Amino acid sequence: MSVTPLGPGAEFDIIRRILKDAAPPGPEIALASGDDCALVRAGDSYLALTVDLTVQDAHFLLDWGSAELVGGRAVRAALSDLAAMAAQPVGVLVALNLPAGSGSELAEQVAEGCRAAAEAYGAPLIGGDLSRGGSGLALDVAALGTVDEPLLRSGVRPGDELWVTGRLGAAAAAVQAWKAGRALPDEWRQRFWAPEPRIREARWLAERGASAGIDLSDGLAADAGHLSAASGVGIELDWEAVPAPAGVEPALALAGGEDYELLVALPGGILTAELVSEFERTFGIPLTRVGRAVTGIGVRVFRDGEEVALDASGHDHFKAG
Ligand SMILES: [Mg+2]
């Protein structure tokens, strides 16, 4: 059994304190806290388990989209943690709390969004819980998957190349626009409400030799920090290389979270131009080299060869100020 070290940040300091005195899990647990999923031994394979909490006013406002979208987004975010391990979804469970005074219609709308998103990724809704009270909507989605050879955060080695799927920053740009009361493109809205768990992409990358992976929920720089801490390597990111959709600032692509794309490491030279174009043809999204692993620890960002200062803490619910 092993535990994976988390990257820096106040939210993770709290988690470290909570887990410090936890009893050690038994031998059936192959991987406990610190990665995108816990892994339970199941014959020659593993069961991957993750749980993801979505809270009204912390993660979304109902002014931004429908209850059905809230349900879909919560399930997609949970399934993304399975993708981060290259696991195949098996099922999801949803615990839902409705605000006091709300009716069954709201529960049905959220559940419909959950069900549709889960089934779109081959993961039926297999259980859950429902309660009512307090002032906001909250849902907690547990996702279960299976995997033979999991992609771990701890597998990065100096010399590896770091690659990202898709484009980054649109989800954070949507949140900025909503908060400022600005109009926004449908693409940004879609990226916030319906991120795509990269299940098939992760398996493709794992089959071609990816040695480590994480999904981008806290932001590229912060999630690279988790890979760095878990693997005991330094990570260098190239500002110019980070793929952002039109109109999205590169800084937001580096620091903005919730795109649910993948950041993976592969030994240098594996992903040839031919393989990259095969990936892009197969999945219809870019695959971009954004940096490299080096000896050392922590994340550094370079722009035109010069190191730039960056708030690498990403999204942190417990950050002061
Ligand atoms: Mg994750």
Boltz pocket constraint, residues with backbone or C-beta under 6 A from the ligand:
constraints:
  - pocket:
      binder: B
      contacts: [[A, 36], [A, 80], [A, 81], [A, 84], [A, 214], [A, 215], [A, 216], [A, 217]]
      max_distance: 6.0
